[in-house]
Amino acid sequence: MDEKSHLRTKFKELRRNIDTAGVSLEICKKIRDFDLYRHAKNVMIFYPTKFEINLLSLLDNNKNFFFPRVNGLELQVCPYSRNTEFKKSSYNINEPCSNPVSPEILDLIFVPALAVDKYGYRLGYGGGFYDRFLPFCKDAVTVIPVYDAFILQKLPRESFDVKADFIISNVKRLTV
């Protein structure tokens, strides 16, 4: 097992012991207080899996929200409204059924991660979807919401890994 695979297994297990709901609420409060979030108009969040940070409480704000959807090896950006239907993907993630739009519309993108290092490089799930997607969103600011204990000194990285602009945990916000 390579180092990233080992770390994925480790952090998936560790997060099972965290109060996801409580930490998610703390992170959402920090996001709402973040100037870049307050001024953003078009925001992409992700639909959380069981132990991921849940950002769905942000949907109450006066913004245009979008969710990612997997299409082959690529991510698509799909608009959200209260009437948007979601279905389970082959990855067992809820994805919107709405028609995709250009990723260039996005101002702010929240990127899921198992862990992140202080330089903004994330440990994802190994599919590379966000690393392929984010270069199409040149003007968008990227933020990784993560459990504070999962911010590391340095993660192994590949040449194609894309770093985030900010990290927001239940304890702090880091500019990277």
C-alpha positions as CSV (number, residue, x, y, z in Angstrom):
1,M,0.0,0.0,0.0
2,D,1.5,3.4,-1.0
3,E,1.7,6.3,1.5
4,K,-1.4,8.1,0.3
5,S,-3.5,4.9,0.4
6,H,-2.3,4.3,4.0
7,L,-3.2,7.8,5.0
8,R,-6.6,7.6,3.4
9,T,-7.4,4.5,5.5
10,K,-6.0,6.1,8.6
11,F,-8.1,9.3,8.3
12,K,-11.3,7.5,7.3
13,E,-11.0,5.5,10.5
14,L,-10.0,8.5,12.7
15,R,-13.0,10.6,11.6
16,R,-15.5,8.0,12.7
17,N,-14.7,9.1,16.3
18,I,-15.4,12.8,15.7
19,D,-18.7,14.6,16.4
20,T,-19.3,15.5,12.7
21,A,-22.4,17.5,13.4
22,G,-20.9,19.7,16.0
23,V,-17.7,20.3,14.1
24,S,-19.6,21.0,10.9
25,L,-21.7,23.7,12.7
26,E,-18.5,25.3,14.0
27,I,-16.9,25.3,10.5
28,C,-20.1,26.7,9.0
29,K,-20.1,29.6,11.5
30,K,-16.5,30.4,10.6
31,I,-17.4,30.3,6.9
32,R,-20.3,32.7,7.4
33,D,-17.9,35.1,9.1
34,F,-15.4,34.9,6.2
35,D,-15.4,38.0,4.1
36,L,-14.7,36.1,0.9
37,Y,-17.8,33.9,1.5
38,R,-20.0,36.9,2.4
39,H,-19.1,38.6,-0.9
40,A,-19.3,35.5,-3.1
41,K,-22.3,35.1,-5.3
42,N,-21.7,31.7,-6.9
43,V,-20.6,29.0,-4.4
44,M,-20.0,25.3,-5.0
45,I,-20.3,23.0,-2.0
46,F,-20.3,19.2,-1.9
47,Y,-23.0,16.9,-0.6
48,P,-21.4,15.2,2.5
49,T,-20.9,11.5,3.0
50,K,-21.5,10.1,6.4
51,F,-18.4,11.3,8.2
52,E,-17.6,14.4,6.0
53,I,-17.9,18.0,7.0
54,N,-21.5,19.0,6.3
55,L,-21.9,22.4,4.7
56,L,-25.6,22.1,3.8
57,S,-26.7,24.6,6.5
58,L,-25.0,27.3,4.3
59,L,-27.8,26.8,1.8
60,D,-30.0,29.3,3.8
61,N,-27.9,32.3,2.7
62,N,-28.7,34.5,-0.2
63,K,-26.3,33.0,-2.8
64,N,-26.4,30.9,-5.9
65,F,-25.3,27.4,-4.9
66,F,-23.9,24.6,-7.0
67,F,-23.0,21.0,-6.5
68,P,-20.5,18.8,-8.3
69,R,-21.6,15.8,-10.4
70,V,-19.3,13.1,-11.8
71,N,-19.5,12.5,-15.5
72,G,-16.9,9.9,-16.5
73,L,-13.6,11.2,-15.2
74,E,-14.7,14.8,-15.0
75,L,-16.7,16.9,-12.5
76,Q,-19.6,19.0,-13.7
77,V,-21.1,22.0,-12.0
78,C,-24.8,21.8,-11.4
79,P,-27.0,24.6,-10.0
80,Y,-29.0,24.1,-6.9
81,S,-32.5,25.3,-6.0
82,R,-34.9,24.1,-3.3
83,N,-36.5,21.9,-6.1
84,T,-33.3,20.3,-7.2
85,E,-33.5,16.5,-7.1
86,F,-30.5,14.5,-6.1
87,K,-29.7,10.9,-6.8
88,K,-27.0,8.5,-5.6
89,S,-24.0,8.2,-7.9
90,S,-21.9,5.1,-8.5
91,Y,-19.6,6.5,-5.7
92,N,-22.7,6.5,-3.4
93,I,-22.7,10.3,-3.2
94,N,-25.8,12.4,-3.7
95,E,-25.5,14.4,-6.9
96,P,-27.9,17.0,-8.5
97,C,-30.0,16.1,-11.5
98,S,-30.0,19.6,-12.8
99,N,-28.3,20.5,-16.1
100,P,-24.6,21.5,-15.8
101,V,-23.2,25.0,-16.3
102,S,-19.8,26.4,-17.0
103,P,-17.4,26.1,-14.0
104,E,-16.1,29.6,-14.9
105,I,-19.2,31.0,-13.1
106,L,-17.9,30.0,-9.7
107,D,-16.5,32.6,-7.2
108,L,-15.9,30.2,-4.3
109,I,-15.4,26.4,-4.2
110,F,-15.4,24.2,-1.1
111,V,-13.4,21.1,-1.7
112,P,-13.8,18.0,0.3
113,A,-10.7,16.4,1.9
114,L,-9.8,13.6,4.3
115,A,-6.8,15.8,5.5
116,V,-4.8,18.8,4.3
117,D,-1.3,20.1,4.9
118,K,-0.5,23.6,5.9
119,Y,0.5,24.4,2.3
120,G,-3.1,23.7,1.1
121,Y,-2.5,20.4,-0.5
122,R,-5.3,17.9,0.3
123,L,-5.6,14.2,0.7
124,G,-8.7,13.4,-1.3
125,Y,-10.2,10.0,-2.1
126,G,-7.8,9.1,-4.8
127,G,-9.9,9.8,-8.0
128,G,-8.3,13.0,-9.0
129,F,-11.6,14.6,-9.9
130,Y,-10.9,18.0,-8.2
131,D,-7.3,18.1,-9.4
132,R,-8.6,17.8,-13.0
133,F,-11.5,20.2,-12.3
134,L,-10.0,23.1,-10.5
135,P,-7.7,24.4,-13.3
136,F,-11.0,25.2,-15.2
137,C,-12.0,27.6,-12.3
138,K,-9.1,30.1,-12.5
139,D,-11.0,33.0,-10.9
140,A,-12.6,31.0,-8.1
141,V,-11.2,30.9,-4.6
142,T,-10.8,27.4,-3.1
143,V,-11.4,26.5,0.5
144,I,-10.9,23.2,2.3
145,P,-13.2,22.7,5.3
146,V,-11.5,20.1,7.6
147,Y,-11.3,18.9,11.1
148,D,-8.5,20.8,12.9
149,A,-6.7,17.7,13.9
150,F,-6.4,16.7,10.2
151,I,-4.3,19.7,9.3
152,L,-0.8,18.2,8.9
153,Q,2.7,19.6,8.4
154,K,3.1,18.0,5.0
155,L,1.3,15.5,2.9
156,P,2.8,13.4,0.0
157,R,1.9,15.1,-3.3
158,E,2.1,14.6,-7.0
159,S,2.9,17.1,-9.7
160,F,-0.8,17.3,-10.7
161,D,-2.1,18.1,-7.2
162,V,-3.8,21.4,-6.9
163,K,-3.5,23.4,-3.7
164,A,-6.3,25.4,-2.1
165,D,-6.3,29.1,-1.2
166,F,-7.7,28.7,2.3
167,I,-8.3,26.1,5.0
168,I,-11.1,26.5,7.5
169,S,-11.3,24.2,10.5
170,N,-13.4,24.2,13.6
171,V,-10.6,26.1,15.3
172,K,-9.0,28.4,12.7
173,R,-8.8,29.8,9.2
174,L,-5.5,29.5,7.3
175,T,-4.4,31.4,4.2
176,V,-2.0,29.2,2.2
